[in-house]
Amino acid sequence: MERFLKILFSAVFFALVALPTLCLFGVKEDFTSLYGYEKIAKTPELSLATFRSRGFQDAFSESYAKTFFLRKTFLKTAYQMREWMNLGQFHYGYAQSLYEGRDNVIFERAYSQFHLRCPRPGGKEKYREAVALLKDIDAWCTSIGADFVFVPVADKHQAYPEYLPRWHDWLWNYTNYDTQAELAAICREAGVKVFDASTYLIGMKPRWEHWTFAPSGHSYNAYGSGLIYQGFLDAFAKMKTVNRLVPNQFKGVCPKKEEWYKDDDLGSLLNIWYNPRLAANPHYEPLFAETNKVMNPGSAVFFGDCFRNNAKKICQAAKLFDPAKMIDCQRYGQQKAQGLVPYAKDLKLLVMTFQSFNTGRLDERREEIESIFKALKEAREICQKKQGS
Amino acid sequence: MVFTSAVFLGLFLPAMFAVYFLANNSARPYVLLSFSLLFYAWGEPSAVVTMVALMVVNYVLARAIAASGERRWLAKTLLTIGVAADLGALVAYKYLGFLAENLLPVLKTAGFGYEIPKIALPIGISFYVFQIISYIVDVYRGTVAVQRNPFKFMLYVSLFPQLIAGPIVRYATIAQDIENRTANFDNIVAGIRRFAIGLAKKVLVADAMASMVDVIFAAPVESIPCFYCWFGAIAYTIQIYFDFSGYSDMAIGLGRMFNFRFLENFDHPYSSCSIQEFWRRWHISLSTWFRDYLYIPLGGSRKGKLRTYVNLFIVFLLCGVWHGAAWNFVVWGVYHGIGLVVERCGFRKVVDRMPRPLGNAYVLLFAIVGWVIFRAPDMGYAWSYICNMFGGATAAFTSFSAVLDFIALDKLLLLVIGCVASYPVFDAVTRRVPETVRLACGIVFFAITYVLAITSAYSPFIYFRF
């Protein structure tokens, strides 16, 4: 019996370590249900240079860790075991990107890590550096007859701290600081147009009629986006671009069966958790008071963090601009000038959004903002050359 | 490459086994050497050159020392050159930045205007340099025969299970295994079992503790209530033991699968009743290395009390420095050095007269405070944290429900298991269980741990940075 068990033990060991390698021989699992919570790994390229720089090793490790045979089965088993051990609650410690707060509200771990860190000294200096760049963008926009508006927005942690898990309580009071308000103040000092959507939205929290973020989402839903949109219009009613606009007024939301934009963006990450209760979200559709006036004939470009897309989407729903004349730059640093040419020609509104990030993150983003700005300028030059010829 | 990573568990290991067991006996050392170098190059491609250069230098010097025969002065000179080269490499890679950071401001005021470039620390250098030194010293002392085959010497230094985080294996321990090994089924099973235990220690306990410890130690120190300070310190005490001893278990297990027998590196250190005993049980390969290659050559305890104290202090100061180029580690080493000197001065007699649980509580308290110094980002943080632990906290405690919310049930359970398993309780219990039951439980246990490990995110071992 002992001998048999020893053979069985070694057979289980060798089977478990060998089975994942089957992916190298073309045996693949269907990963569709796992997509959404991680990026698809890059294909590793082997060369002496990539090996020496560790580029190959990192890419290969990441790719292998995401595609080995039986990964889906192993992941589901692992999470089931952990959920079972935790009596149904999935927890900060082992969730890779999410954790559960009070009343089954889901939060994203990256934001939590930001909020749990104390303010870094020298933050204001970093903000000033960033604002100096925004001022350049503002000056350029003014020179071409457009408006630039910087829109800092609150993240879900700031909007719903009461739903954070209880263990956040002891840290929250020490570490929760309003980077958006701080940045907005510096923008105002520098003369950059800013709409502090964070202070605005949280200020009207007692009057919220619905969720502004879905319980299992990290993006603003139709209601949250609509409130910010209306605040933005009210704040800039006198702005040269907006006063030419004849926007529809936001009048609230009505229930909708499917998602409005990405209400359930964290929900899609839940597919491995066996926790359907966490994905039970109310979905809304924005409602507007229709006007019979024409929309602004110019173009609008939205860039920044994930809110840029909500901003574009709600402006589109409100018919602020022609939908074909609005673009949200997909990602910082990846925007090519050519893609912006149709919008740069008669650009009227440039909006940059910003959610809570520490100063280090802002520093990282500087390069990306510069590249967007550069792409826009190049696009504008291309337009001018075309007009000249 | 981390032992718990998908690439190691699900690719390197099976590939290694397949090639190793398909090769004939004489080719196996070369298979092991190739895979060991690949293992190292995978994480540190450029550092392989440093490691190979040190191997070549020490191989040649060791051969020359062995050939120097009766000319002890020549052997001594060659040994000095070898040790200086090894320590020089260690200092250059590990401590130059730290020295520059602390000395340059002073030197700049005296008109010295050079900048010292930052050099990346090759992973595992502290471990393999100590192995090489032990080898060359042992050859000089005549306690081991010199290895004539350069590839087998390279295999001794670069053997992947212990290459990057120990244990520090003496040449004498595996000299026989390097020369002659045959595949043995019982050894493979024993190795798998030991590897599974190490994997469980790391994945189940150490990583679970790390997730809580990281949150607490990332918080502003003034915001941490006393309870959380103790909780964080105790969780880290468990984490570092299970992390490091887990790695050692995996290394010993992997070695055993290939018929290498490494010595034990841990022996339930938290069950000690004196600091001296703690160091006989904690990171045994390092403490015995310092004993044999530093403490005894310095005179040990043979040259009077004062010299003994000085020797102990030097050894532990350097032991602290070995762990890292930062003031925390220096202070941690000094802290343990002082603790040992105080025990030697007579406190040990007091401790010996204490009931065993009281003696153990004293060691635990000493170790826990020491780990705070070790873990804190800087000495200012460590000091404030320790003050918080002993009543200086200004932040108010919220509620036990919040504590439970933070800890989570599984981790609380794992913390308790970790505390219990730090004592030789499990060994005593499992000895009474029939082997068949142990094997059956082992299979299930390994399968669970393996699934959790291969699906977990990258989590580097603490000792990799040393």
Boltz contact constraints between the chains, C-beta under 6 A:
constraints:
  - contact:
      token1: [A, 1]
      token2: [B, 436]
      max_distance: 6.0
  - contact:
      token1: [A, 2]
      token2: [B, 435]
      max_distance: 6.0
  - contact:
      token1: [A, 2]
      token2: [B, 436]
      max_distance: 6.0
  - contact:
      token1: [A, 5]
      token2: [B, 436]
      max_distance: 6.0
  - contact:
      token1: [A, 5]
      token2: [B, 439]
      max_distance: 6.0
  - contact:
      token1: [A, 6]
      token2: [B, 189]
      max_distance: 6.0
  - contact:
      token1: [A, 9]
      token2: [B, 189]
      max_distance: 6.0
  - contact:
      token1: [A, 9]
      token2: [B, 439]
      max_distance: 6.0
  - contact:
      token1: [A, 9]
      token2: [B, 443]
      max_distance: 6.0
  - contact:
      token1: [A, 10]
      token2: [B, 189]
      max_distance: 6.0
  - contact:
      token1: [A, 12]
      token2: [B, 443]
      max_distance: 6.0
  - contact:
      token1: [A, 13]
      token2: [B, 192]
      max_distance: 6.0
  - contact:
      token1: [A, 16]
      token2: [B, 450]
      max_distance: 6.0
  - contact:
      token1: [A, 17]
      token2: [B, 9]
      max_distance: 6.0
  - contact:
      token1: [A, 17]
      token2: [B, 13]
      max_distance: 6.0
  - contact:
      token1: [A, 17]
      token2: [B, 14]
      max_distance: 6.0
  - contact:
      token1: [A, 18]
      token2: [B, 14]
      max_distance: 6.0
  - contact:
      token1: [A, 20]
      token2: [B, 10]
      max_distance: 6.0
  - contact:
      token1: [A, 21]
      token2: [B, 11]
      max_distance: 6.0
  - contact:
      token1: [A, 21]
      token2: [B, 14]
      max_distance: 6.0
  - contact:
      token1: [A, 51]
      token2: [B, 45]
      max_distance: 6.0
  - contact:
      token1: [A, 52]
      token2: [B, 45]
      max_distance: 6.0
  - contact:
      token1: [A, 57]
      token2: [B, 42]
      max_distance: 6.0
  - contact:
      token1: [A, 61]
      token2: [B, 7]
      max_distance: 6.0
  - contact:
      token1: [A, 64]
      token2: [B, 6]
      max_distance: 6.0
  - contact:
      token1: [A, 64]
      token2: [B, 7]
      max_distance: 6.0
  - contact:
      token1: [A, 65]
      token2: [B, 6]
      max_distance: 6.0
  - contact:
      token1: [A, 68]
      token2: [B, 6]
      max_distance: 6.0
  - contact:
      token1: [A, 68]
      token2: [B, 10]
      max_distance: 6.0
  - contact:
      token1: [A, 74]
      token2: [B, 451]
      max_distance: 6.0
  - contact:
      token1: [A, 74]
      token2: [B, 454]
      max_distance: 6.0
  - contact:
      token1: [A, 74]
      token2: [B, 455]
      max_distance: 6.0
  - contact:
      token1: [A, 75]
      token2: [B, 455]
      max_distance: 6.0
  - contact:
      token1: [A, 77]
      token2: [B, 451]
      max_distance: 6.0
  - contact:
      token1: [A, 78]
      token2: [B, 451]
      max_distance: 6.0
  - contact:
      token1: [A, 78]
      token2: [B, 452]
      max_distance: 6.0
  - contact:
      token1: [A, 78]
      token2: [B, 455]
      max_distance: 6.0
  - contact:
      token1: [A, 85]
      token2: [B, 410]
      max_distance: 6.0
  - contact:
      token1: [A, 86]
      token2: [B, 408]
      max_distance: 6.0
  - contact:
      token1: [A, 86]
      token2: [B, 409]
      max_distance: 6.0
  - contact:
      token1: [A, 86]
      token2: [B, 410]
      max_distance: 6.0
  - contact:
      token1: [A, 87]
      token2: [B, 409]
      max_distance: 6.0
  - contact:
      token1: [A, 91]
      token2: [B, 408]
      max_distance: 6.0
  - contact:
      token1: [A, 93]
      token2: [B, 211]
      max_distance: 6.0
  - contact:
      token1: [A, 93]
      token2: [B, 411]
      max_distance: 6.0
  - contact:
      token1: [A, 96]
      token2: [B, 457]
      max_distance: 6.0
  - contact:
      token1: [A, 118]
      token2: [B, 220]
      max_distance: 6.0
  - contact:
      token1: [A, 165]
      token2: [B, 405]
      max_distance: 6.0
  - contact:
      token1: [A, 166]
      token2: [B, 402]
      max_distance: 6.0
  - contact:
      token1: [A, 166]
      token2: [B, 405]
      max_distance: 6.0
  - contact:
      token1: [A, 167]
      token2: [B, 402]
      max_distance: 6.0
  - contact:
      token1: [A, 167]
      token2: [B, 405]
      max_distance: 6.0
  - contact:
      token1: [A, 167]
      token2: [B, 406]
      max_distance: 6.0
  - contact:
      token1: [A, 169]
      token2: [B, 398]
      max_distance: 6.0
  - contact:
      token1: [A, 169]
      token2: [B, 402]
      max_distance: 6.0
  - contact:
      token1: [A, 170]
      token2: [B, 398]
      max_distance: 6.0
  - contact:
      token1: [A, 171]
      token2: [B, 219]
      max_distance: 6.0
  - contact:
      token1: [A, 171]
      token2: [B, 223]
      max_distance: 6.0
  - contact:
      token1: [A, 174]
      token2: [B, 220]
      max_distance: 6.0
  - contact:
      token1: [A, 174]
      token2: [B, 223]
      max_distance: 6.0
